[in-house]
Amino acid sequence: MMDSIAWAEGAGGGGSGSSSLLTFVPFILIFVIFYFLLIRPQQKKQKEVKALLDALKKGDKIVTTSGIWGTVVNLGKETVTLQIADNAKIKLQRENIARVRGEDEDKDA
């Protein structure tokens, strides 16, 4: 009886090739899900940040990643000088700029 079961599982030689392909389908599916949920949004965010940093100009009112509000006074290749008060200026890296403030935000402050 056990021999007939073993032969039944081994029969149909073409089925083993398609089953090995089916074992990779879950991994491919997981990669596709990771791409659309993690990788693609991160790339989109990086492009937006790069565009923001490239579009900076003197006089822009910005907020840094640490929450400091200031006005761009000078732009360097890797640095930005901000005026945060009448006689107070700080120099920081471009990557530390979070966003450009809008006109309506100045009215709230």
Buried (B, 14 or more C-beta within 10 A) or exposed (E): EEEEEEEEEEEEEEEEEEEEEEEEEEEEEEEEEEEEEEEEEEEEEEEEBEEBEEEBEEEBBBBBEEEBBBBBBEBEEEEBBBBBEEEEEBEBEBEBBBEBBEEEEEEEE
